[in-house]
Amino acid sequence: MITAYVRLEVRRTLRDAGFAISSVGVPVMMYLLFTNLGGQNSAAYKTAAMVGMAAYGALGAALSLGTGVAEDKSSGWLRQLRITPMTPRQVVTGRALTGTVVVLPAILAVLLAGGLVNGVRLDAWQWAVTALALWAGSLPFTLLGLGNGYRLSAQTTGVVNVACNLGLAVVGGLWFPVGLFPEWLATLSSYTPTNRFSELGRSVAEGTAPEAAALTVLAVWAALFGAYAAASYRRSARTT
Amino acid sequence: MTAGTAVGTTAGTAAGTTAGTTAGTTAETTAGTTTAVAFSSVTKSFGAVRAVDGMDLVIRRGETVALLGRNGAGKSTTVSLLLGLDEPDGGLVRLFDAEPARAVAAGRVGAMLQDTRPVPRVTVRELVGFVARTYPDPLPVDEVLALAGLTELADRRADRLSGGQAQRVRFTVALAGNPELLVLDEPTAALDVEAREAFWDSMRRYARGGNTVLFSTHYLEEADEHADRIVVVDSGRVLADGTAEELKRAAGGFTVSFDLGGRPSEGAAALPGVSAVEIRGDRARLRSDDPDATVLELAARGLVRRLEVTPVSLNDAFLSLTSPEQSR
């Protein structure tokens, strides 16, 4: 039942041209621009930026899922789902699983651009584990997107998601390296899920095991955003 | 249907009520209960507005029931409570003797909701196929599509259809799981005459299989023509509940009308059987429970001019029910 639902929702998301452009096209373009126009074009920077931009793409894709949920709420699709035999828990789980599928194109597209266009060289296992780490690490953002989508109206969700996206991306150091930040911002950055998310991918790409601190910070955010998503869903069920 | 002599109308009522229950005996797979829907003293408010205000309602299995009321009478809220989409503030809602959520989770309920736009970016077949798969014992997808006349449109995207076509998709979605209880909230709102006929045909075919149907409408003719039983709702309460004939009788049975011929109309209200008097120009229209007595008395007073005795129309019945101050 859940698989049928996930298949339906994945199809719906991938058919959305806006989704393809904003969560796959934009990160790839930004990655290629940043690594080929700026002053720093070292191989290390290209690798780090690749992971950062793949993380940024995954972040955007995960959050955009929330925008879809908000639309489904206003179109009545969520109400229709509630009168199918699927339980609310299955619906939310299915949506979260959809999120884990639709972040993949964003991650893979930037990694491909890194490997094929920018000549980033990694061992085969590193590519695989980097992709996997980014994929698994995107879960907190999927939950954040769902929480926004179930809680807010379609328009508000769009705005809030863009704010979350930009705020988390910039402060987390996905666009510019944290090394350029003043000290207080760098400290703040180390507590953001986005920073730890890209650190997770970067450490794997550099061939080291991720720090326990990174995993802890991500796990705490996943739990927080998960609780937020669950609370929002319960609220949406009441008011619709 | 509203035609018929005075005698025919009165005799017809008793038979009408039991028609629904006989169909209920075809219950096959599911155990026990003969009650599909039960509301007892249900209330629901939104802010200061009491949308449902002490609703009592029982629908037996196999019945086709119309929920008739004006816009804002509480029909949609009743449907939401029934489906478990809203929780009542007070009272109890039961579907097949269980909580609505349980009946829904068991796949016994299908519904066509009002004000839902088609899901974006899926084809009709994908949508119907998905919904069918969530039910334990669905109808074959091609069969449901054919039933609603959607075979040709199966590969079109659901969000690129006309209003009438989209309405048919919503009906198909309600039907796909082969539910025992079908709930339709204003099902014919966007349909033209032809599509309406086709819709009611499919609905009747479905109900004939021993299934229960509840539809809400503000069209009297639809309720009169397609339901075994009509539940009139206003201000969130059940005002009347019965066959069309029973409702007409409850509203005061018959209209006795005659020309006044310039005479005063004061005595009319005191005539035997009369419950309401309406004067339009020179013509008096009396609502009467006992038209024979009324007419005899009129004749005795020598007032019979262009006399006419007609059964009250469902329309009159509905109006008198929903605006009580007018009826007495």
Chai-1 contact restraints between the chains, C-beta under 6 A:
chainA,res_idxA,chainB,res_idxB,connection_type,confidence,min_distance_angstrom,max_distance_angstrom,comment,restraint_id
A,M1,B,T134,contact,1.0,0.0,6.0,A-B,restraint_1
A,A4,B,F130,contact,1.0,0.0,6.0,A-B,restraint_2
A,A4,B,R133,contact,1.0,0.0,6.0,A-B,restraint_3
A,L8,B,F130,contact,1.0,0.0,6.0,A-B,restraint_4
A,R12,B,R121,contact,1.0,0.0,6.0,A-B,restraint_5
A,R12,B,V122,contact,1.0,0.0,6.0,A-B,restraint_6
A,R15,B,R121,contact,1.0,0.0,6.0,A-B,restraint_7
A,S75,B,R117,contact,1.0,0.0,6.0,A-B,restraint_8
A,G76,B,T116,contact,1.0,0.0,6.0,A-B,restraint_9
A,W77,B,V119,contact,1.0,0.0,6.0,A-B,restraint_10
A,R79,B,L113,contact,1.0,0.0,6.0,A-B,restraint_11
A,Q80,B,T116,contact,1.0,0.0,6.0,A-B,restraint_12
A,I83,B,L83,contact,1.0,0.0,6.0,A-B,restraint_13
A,I83,B,V104,contact,1.0,0.0,6.0,A-B,restraint_14
A,I83,B,A111,contact,1.0,0.0,6.0,A-B,restraint_15
A,T84,B,V131,contact,1.0,0.0,6.0,A-B,restraint_16
A,T84,B,T134,contact,1.0,0.0,6.0,A-B,restraint_17
A,P85,B,A105,contact,1.0,0.0,6.0,A-B,restraint_18
A,P85,B,G107,contact,1.0,0.0,6.0,A-B,restraint_19
A,P85,B,T134,contact,1.0,0.0,6.0,A-B,restraint_20
A,P85,B,Y135,contact,1.0,0.0,6.0,A-B,restraint_21
A,M86,B,T134,contact,1.0,0.0,6.0,A-B,restraint_22
